[in-house]
Structure formats: C-alpha cells, structure tokens
C-alpha cells in the first residue's frame, strides 16, 4: 500500500556520464501528484575523464576504494540539489527525502556485483535531508539484473495512456519498459549514446554528436554492423542488462569519423528493433526519453525501423531531461515505505524486491 504523500528530490547520473540530473516530485510512491523543478549540472572535464577511466578498467572499478572520486561525485550531487532548492524556492526542511543514484562504474549482475559511486551519508549531512542511495545492490544480491530501475515510475506516469506502450530510454545504454494491461516488462536493449559519444570524443574532443549530424553525414559499414549485431546478447531472453562497455569499440576501428558514427547509430537503432522479438504484444507507440531523443538520426531511424509512432516523451507532457531523476525520487519514497523497487518481470529478481539504504542527518535523527 502507498504511504504518505511526500516531497522528494531525485538525482541521476547515467551511463553517458555527462553530469547530474536533479528533479523534485510529490508522490506517495504509487501516484505522482506533482512534478516540479529540475535541472542538470554537468560534470567537470576532470571528474568525467576520471570516471570514464575507471569504467574502462574493471579491476579498478571493482577493487579500488575510489574515495576521492566518490566524494567528488557526491559533492556535485550536493551542489545540484542546492541549486534546485534555490531555483524552486524550497527550504531543505520542506523536502522529505533525496534519492541519489550515484554514478555506475561497473555492472556485473552475473557475478552479483554492481557499483555506483556516491556517499549517501555525506550528502545527507551536507544537505540536512535524509538520503536514500544504493538502490540496486539488494536486487543484484538476490539474483536480479539490478537494471532497468525506472519501469515502476514509467508505469505510474503512464496509468492513463493506451496500452501496450513502450517507454524507451536512450541514455548511455538503451532500456525499454513495455507496459501492458496488468503487466510491466523491462530490459536493456543494447547501446544507446555511449558508444557514439566515445567515438566522437576520441576523434574530435566533443562530448557527443549534436543532433546526430556526424552520423547523418556518414555511410553505414554493413559488415561491421552485422558483426556487432551477432552478439548473443540480442537473442538472450530477458531479464537482461548491460554494462556501459559491454560492446567493443574496436568493431568500428579504421572507419572514418562519419562512417563510424553512422555505423554506431545504426547499431543502436537495430538493437532497439531487435528487442521486439522478446515482447508478448507489439506496442502501438514508443515514447523516448534520455539524451538520445535529441538525436534526429536516431529518432528518424527508429521511426523507420519500428513502423509505429515514435515520439519524445514531451509529446505526452513528460520531461525527458528530468525523467530518470524523478524516478529515483519516486523510488526513494517507495524505499522509505518498504515498497518494491523492482519486479521479477523488470530485473528477474526472484520476488518483488525492496532496497535502498537510508542515511539520516543528525539534525533529523529522530
């Protein structure tokens, strides 16, 4: 059963590793009553490069303490919340809980391991607001995939929309939530923006391919695309999830900047299309959130490949820049009330699974 109506702030740092999204909502963990202010605080180049270096070195990501980097990530989350409070005219005392996802640096659910950098106690102390973090560990420890984690929020927002409906998140990694009458299914589809971002940054220093213009100017290399799509991940039945670096960038080595970007964009599009083989019913519409919805090459390619309406989530009044942060505000409230954060059909966990770790500041110790 849902609990009390609360004001919650959510913080999300996705696999694109571009910064911290922050958003405020009012919810009882079942119904979303209001969606308020939101903003994004970009990572500094130093922090982003340090995070990317750790994510590309699994041994470091798993075994090193990384205290300084975790503190830097946490402090950027603190700054993001303070900025939001100022812009929204909210006092810290008016906020019941902050849900901080942290930054994933390694995700290996097959070994029951996942790691997100972020210090919940440090954030709670700095803000004077209770903080829930470490959302995924309980799911992974119980044998779940630990991802995707936004489907229950997607379903809460989509209560009045026609079904079956697909909500596609194009962050660093792609994931889809299929919402049917009485059922929610979710899994990672494949790459989204991370491979394209890394390719473009390697060649130009830019963080991403703005509006997909570089990809649009190139030609897809069909042999390279076929090799990428031959990965057994795409035939594996859900539940399933991915790490940011599960697909080899070497697959496009030797291509020009434009042709490599075109091939990687085609890989993202084809992997989303391939996900349909695992659906019980074909969605009549796809709603797209995440940074990839700003990429015209991806969106136009998806419309052609899927053959049904493919729209940014703004078409139904949602905010795609804030959606994932809102989801972790929603999940923080559910965590406070002992409600499930994940389901057997969303992560493969054996039973509906609660989770999250609560940190209370001394000023709210009661």
C-alpha positions, 0 to 999 in steps of 0.5 A, a space after each residue: 500500500 502507498 504511504 504518505 504523500 511526500 516531497 522528494 528530490 531525485 538525482 541521476 547520473 547515467 551511463 553517458 556520464 555527462 553530469 547530474 540530473 536533479 528533479 523534485 516530485 510529490 508522490 506517495 510512491 504509487 501516484 505522482 501528484 506533482 512534478 516540479 523543478 529540475 535541472 542538470 549540472 554537468 560534470 567537470 572535464 576532470 571528474 568525467 575523464 576520471 570516471 570514464 577511466 575507471 569504467 574502462 578498467 574493471 579491476 579498478 572499478 571493482 577493487 579500488 576504494 575510489 574515495 576521492 572520486 566518490 566524494 567528488 561525485 557526491 559533492 556535485 550531487 550536493 551542489 545540484 540539489 542546492 541549486 534546485 532548492 534555490 531555483 524552486 524556492 524550497 527550504 531543505 526542511 520542506 523536502 522529505 527525502 533525496 534519492 541519489 543514484 550515484 554514478 555506475 562504474 561497473 555492472 556485473 549482475 552475473 557475478 552479483 556485483 554492481 557499483 555506483 559511486 556516491 556517499 549517501 551519508 555525506 550528502 545527507 549531512 551536507 544537505 540536512 535531508 535524509 538520503 536514500 542511495 544504493 538502490 540496486 545492490 539488494 536486487 543484484 544480491 538476490 539474483 536480479 539484473 539490478 537494471 532497468 530501475 525506472 519501469 515502476 515510475 514509467 508505469 505510474 506516469 503512464 496509468 492513463 495512456 493506451 496500452 501496450 506502450 513502450 517507454 524507451 530510454 536512450 541514455 548511455 545504454 538503451 532500456 525499454 519498459 513495455 507496459 501492458 494491461 496488468 503487466 510491466 516488462 523491462 530490459 536493456 536493449 543494447 547501446 544507446 549514446 555511449 558508444 557514439 559519444 566515445 567515438 566522437 570524443 576520441 576523434 574530435 574532443 566533443 562530448 557527443 554528436 549534436 543532433 546526430 549530424 556526424 552520423 547523418 553525414 556518414 555511410 553505414 559499414 554493413 559488415 561491421 554492423 552485422 558483426 556487432 549485431 551477432 552478439 548473443 546478447 540480442 537473442 538472450 531472453 530477458 531479464 537482461 542488462 548491460 554494462 556501459 562497455 559491454 560492446 567493443 569499440 574496436 568493431 568500428 576501428 579504421 572507419 572514418 569519423 562519419 562512417 563510424 558514427 553512422 555505423 554506431 547509430 545504426 547499431 543502436 537503432 537495430 538493437 532497439 528493433 531487435 528487442 521486439 522479438 522478446 515482447 508478448 504484444 507489439 506496442 502501438 507507440 514508443 515514447 523516448 526519453 534520455 539524451 538520445 531523443 535529441 538525436 534526429 538520426 536516431 529518432 528518424 531511424 527508429 521511426 523507420 525501423 519500428 513502423 509505429 509512432 515514435 515520439 519524445 516523451 514531451 509529446 505526452 507532457 513528460 520531461 525527458 531531461 528530468 525523467 530518470 531523476 524523478 524516478 529515483 525520487 519516486 523510488 526513494 519514497 517507495 524505499 522509505 515505505 518498504 515498497 518494491 523497487 523492482 519486479 521479477 518481470 523488470 530485473 528477474 529478481 526472484 520476488 518483488 524486491 525492496 532496497 535502498 539504504 537510508 542515511 539520516 542527518 543528525 539534525 533529523 535523527 529522530 
